[in-house]
């Protein structure tokens, strides 16, 4: 698989659901079935509360930011 490969988040969720419902399946087999890097799948399973966005959290909401721009 290419480094930085793009995969669908729906496939990731389906793979996680399948692994949780059927624990005897191997992580690599499920990753191959859903065409997801196994390391990404493993990270998602171990770090379920990890945020999806990059960088620090926002200080202002979108509405507050728009009020300052006006």
KETI-387421 format. One record per residue: x, y, z of N, C-alpha, C in turn; residue in three letters. Coordinates in Angstrom, 3 decimals, decimal comma. Atoms other than C-alpha are relative to their C-alpha. Layout:
# residues N
+----------+----------+----------+----------+----------+----------+----------+----------+----------+-----+
:       nu :       nv :       nw :      cau :      cav :      caw :       cu :       cv :       cw :  aa :
+----------+----------+----------+----------+----------+----------+----------+----------+----------+-----+
:        X :        Y :        Z :        X :        Y :        Z :        X :        Y :        Z : ALA :
...
+----------+----------+----------+----------+----------+----------+----------+----------+----------+-----+
***
This chain:
# residues 70
+----------+----------+----------+----------+----------+----------+----------+----------+----------+-----+
:       nu :       nv :       nw :      cau :      cav :      caw :       cu :       cv :       cw :  aa :
+----------+----------+----------+----------+----------+----------+----------+----------+----------+-----+
:    0,848 :   -1,173 :    0,000 :    0,000 :    0,000 :    0,000 :    0,893 :    1,234 :    0,000 : UNK :
:   -0,768 :   -1,227 :    0,098 :    1,268 :    3,476 :   -0,806 :   -0,070 :    0,799 :    1,290 : UNK :
:   -0,021 :   -0,838 :   -1,188 :    2,315 :    5,799 :    1,972 :   -0,956 :    1,173 :   -0,216 : UNK :
:    0,960 :   -1,083 :    0,110 :   -0,402 :    8,357 :    2,655 :   -1,224 :   -0,371 :   -0,821 : UNK :
:    1,136 :    0,450 :    0,794 :   -3,060 :    6,251 :    0,948 :   -1,299 :    0,534 :    0,594 : UNK :
:    1,289 :   -0,536 :   -0,416 :   -6,593 :    7,588 :    1,089 :   -0,989 :   -1,159 :    0,108 : UNK :
:    1,037 :    1,015 :   -0,180 :   -9,348 :    5,388 :    2,487 :   -1,240 :    0,683 :    0,545 : UNK :
:    1,283 :   -0,550 :   -0,392 :  -12,983 :    5,995 :    3,243 :   -0,221 :   -0,200 :    1,498 : UNK :
:    0,238 :    0,115 :   -1,438 :  -13,927 :    6,704 :    6,871 :   -1,115 :   -1,006 :    0,294 : UNK :
:    1,060 :    0,997 :   -0,175 :  -17,014 :    4,529 :    6,391 :    0,596 :   -1,408 :    0,014 : UNK :
:   -0,678 :    1,300 :    0,002 :  -14,715 :    1,597 :    5,579 :    0,711 :   -0,234 :    1,321 : UNK :
:   -0,686 :    0,116 :   -1,282 :  -12,714 :    2,305 :    8,730 :   -0,995 :   -0,370 :    1,101 : UNK :
:    1,024 :    0,293 :   -1,006 :  -15,876 :    2,309 :   10,857 :   -0,533 :   -1,420 :   -0,145 : UNK :
:    0,486 :    1,359 :    0,237 :  -17,099 :   -0,912 :    9,241 :    1,031 :   -1,034 :    0,465 : UNK :
:   -1,061 :    0,916 :   -0,430 :  -13,739 :   -2,582 :    9,883 :    0,067 :   -0,070 :    1,516 : UNK :
:   -0,017 :   -0,021 :   -1,467 :  -13,781 :   -1,497 :   13,536 :   -1,182 :   -0,789 :    0,555 : UNK :
:    1,189 :    0,730 :   -0,438 :  -17,334 :   -2,815 :   13,937 :    0,178 :   -1,511 :   -0,174 : UNK :
:   -0,199 :    1,422 :    0,257 :  -16,377 :   -6,140 :   12,373 :    0,979 :   -0,613 :    0,996 : UNK :
:   -0,968 :    0,505 :   -0,972 :  -13,358 :   -6,541 :   14,645 :   -0,587 :   -0,087 :    1,403 : UNK :
:    0,598 :    0,016 :   -1,327 :  -15,365 :   -5,676 :   17,749 :   -1,068 :   -1,072 :    0,135 : UNK :
:    1,051 :    1,012 :   -0,063 :  -18,201 :   -8,035 :   16,878 :    0,542 :   -1,421 :   -0,175 : UNK :
:   -0,579 :    1,317 :    0,266 :  -15,912 :  -10,897 :   15,837 :    1,486 :    0,023 :    0,376 : UNK :
:   -1,376 :   -0,182 :   -0,454 :  -12,721 :  -10,793 :   17,965 :    1,000 :   -1,062 :   -0,473 : UNK :
:   -0,954 :    1,024 :    0,456 :  -11,239 :  -13,998 :   16,522 :    0,594 :    0,326 :   -1,378 : UNK :
:   -0,568 :   -0,421 :    1,281 :  -10,619 :  -12,247 :   13,173 :    1,329 :    0,717 :    0,232 : UNK :
:   -1,274 :   -0,702 :   -0,133 :   -7,108 :  -10,981 :   12,597 :   -0,133 :    1,423 :   -0,514 : UNK :
:    0,021 :   -1,412 :    0,374 :   -6,520 :   -7,263 :   12,329 :    0,461 :    0,175 :   -1,436 : UNK :
:   -0,535 :   -0,128 :    1,363 :   -4,480 :   -7,671 :    9,148 :   -0,979 :   -0,510 :   -1,055 : UNK :
:    0,971 :    0,534 :    0,960 :   -7,156 :   -9,771 :    7,440 :   -1,149 :    0,990 :   -0,222 : UNK :
:    1,085 :   -0,979 :    0,122 :   -9,862 :   -7,191 :    8,175 :    0,504 :    1,239 :   -0,732 : UNK :
:   -0,566 :   -1,166 :    0,680 :   -7,572 :   -4,345 :    7,065 :    0,123 :   -0,262 :   -1,497 : UNK :
:   -0,136 :    0,353 :    1,415 :   -6,899 :   -6,157 :    3,796 :   -1,371 :   -0,046 :   -0,678 : UNK :
:    1,353 :    0,105 :    0,544 :  -10,624 :   -6,833 :    3,278 :   -0,576 :    1,387 :   -0,313 : UNK :
:    0,560 :   -1,345 :    0,175 :  -11,510 :   -3,133 :    3,676 :    0,980 :    0,977 :   -0,656 : UNK :
:   -1,035 :   -0,793 :    0,678 :   -8,335 :   -1,853 :    1,910 :    0,375 :    1,218 :    0,861 : UNK :
:   -0,423 :   -1,003 :   -0,967 :   -7,152 :    0,061 :    4,978 :    1,373 :   -0,410 :    0,507 : UNK :
:   -1,285 :    0,362 :   -0,592 :   -3,564 :    0,224 :    6,263 :   -0,213 :   -0,591 :    1,395 : UNK :
:    0,237 :    0,663 :   -1,277 :   -3,383 :   -2,172 :    9,210 :    0,478 :    0,846 :    1,175 : UNK :
:   -0,489 :   -0,848 :   -1,084 :   -1,379 :    0,328 :   11,268 :   -1,023 :    1,084 :    0,347 : UNK :
:    1,040 :   -1,007 :   -0,250 :   -4,127 :    2,944 :   10,858 :   -1,174 :   -0,622 :    0,758 : UNK :
:    1,081 :    0,702 :   -0,677 :   -6,755 :    0,424 :   11,910 :    0,380 :   -0,300 :    1,449 : UNK :
:   -0,483 :    0,287 :   -1,348 :   -4,672 :   -0,604 :   14,916 :    0,006 :    1,270 :    0,861 : UNK :
:   -0,025 :   -1,267 :   -0,727 :   -4,205 :    3,048 :   15,934 :   -1,410 :    0,419 :    0,399 : UNK :
:    1,389 :   -0,380 :   -0,291 :   -7,952 :    3,718 :   15,701 :   -0,591 :   -0,869 :    1,110 : UNK :
:    0,513 :    0,891 :   -1,036 :   -8,716 :    0,687 :   17,860 :    0,580 :    0,346 :    1,368 : UNK :
:   -0,656 :   -0,285 :   -1,276 :   -6,208 :    1,640 :   20,550 :   -0,259 :    1,417 :    0,486 : UNK :
:    0,186 :   -1,407 :   -0,348 :   -6,913 :    5,410 :   20,490 :   -1,360 :    0,476 :   -0,480 : UNK :
:    1,346 :   -0,296 :    0,493 :  -10,671 :    5,628 :   20,089 :   -0,414 :    1,449 :    0,216 : UNK :
:    0,374 :   -1,380 :   -0,263 :  -10,878 :    9,156 :   21,531 :    0,842 :    1,011 :   -0,731 : UNK :
:   -0,897 :   -0,911 :    0,708 :   -8,289 :   10,621 :   19,189 :   -0,786 :    0,877 :   -0,964 : UNK :
:    0,749 :   -0,928 :    0,850 :   -9,491 :   13,719 :   17,351 :    0,381 :   -0,180 :   -1,467 : UNK :
:   -0,183 :    0,160 :    1,438 :   -9,799 :   13,798 :   13,583 :    0,752 :    1,161 :   -0,638 : UNK :
:   -0,604 :   -1,175 :    0,611 :   -8,508 :   17,312 :   12,953 :    1,455 :    0,148 :    0,424 : UNK :
:   -1,395 :   -0,256 :   -0,283 :   -4,924 :   18,505 :   12,901 :    0,149 :    1,322 :    0,736 : UNK :
:   -0,305 :   -1,272 :   -0,643 :   -3,385 :   21,271 :   14,978 :   -0,724 :    0,188 :    1,319 : UNK :
:    0,634 :   -0,260 :   -1,295 :   -4,557 :   22,883 :   18,196 :   -1,505 :    0,211 :   -0,131 : UNK :
:    1,436 :   -0,225 :   -0,012 :   -8,185 :   23,232 :   19,189 :   -0,298 :    1,473 :   -0,263 : UNK :
:    0,397 :   -1,379 :    0,302 :  -10,055 :   26,342 :   18,108 :   -0,264 :    0,764 :    1,278 : UNK :
:    0,262 :   -0,868 :   -1,136 :  -10,223 :   29,246 :   20,526 :   -1,380 :    0,629 :   -0,153 : UNK :
:    1,290 :   -0,622 :    0,287 :  -13,190 :   30,963 :   18,884 :   -0,845 :   -0,918 :   -0,866 : UNK :
:    0,895 :    0,747 :    0,888 :  -16,242 :   29,351 :   17,349 :   -0,067 :    0,735 :   -1,338 : UNK :
:    0,127 :   -0,615 :    1,321 :  -17,027 :   30,063 :   13,710 :   -0,821 :    1,296 :    0,081 : UNK :
:    0,850 :   -1,193 :   -0,138 :  -19,759 :   32,530 :   14,727 :    0,758 :    1,147 :    0,660 : UNK :
:   -0,775 :   -1,038 :   -0,673 :  -17,466 :   34,414 :   17,114 :    1,044 :    0,610 :   -0,937 : UNK :
:   -0,990 :   -0,465 :    0,951 :  -14,827 :   34,650 :   14,429 :   -0,631 :    0,925 :   -1,048 : UNK :
:    0,702 :   -0,824 :    0,986 :  -17,345 :   36,035 :   11,926 :   -0,421 :    1,351 :    0,586 : UNK :
:    0,354 :   -1,249 :   -0,659 :  -18,468 :   38,668 :   14,469 :    1,209 :    0,936 :    0,061 : UNK :
:   -1,214 :   -0,814 :   -0,066 :  -14,856 :   39,876 :   14,819 :    0,394 :    0,529 :   -1,371 : UNK :
:   -0,374 :   -0,401 :    1,359 :  -14,382 :   40,043 :   11,050 :   -0,837 :    1,190 :   -0,457 : UNK :
:    0,915 :   -1,066 :    0,447 :  -17,381 :   42,368 :   10,585 :    0,383 :    1,310 :    0,533 : UNK :
+----------+----------+----------+----------+----------+----------+----------+----------+----------+-----+
***
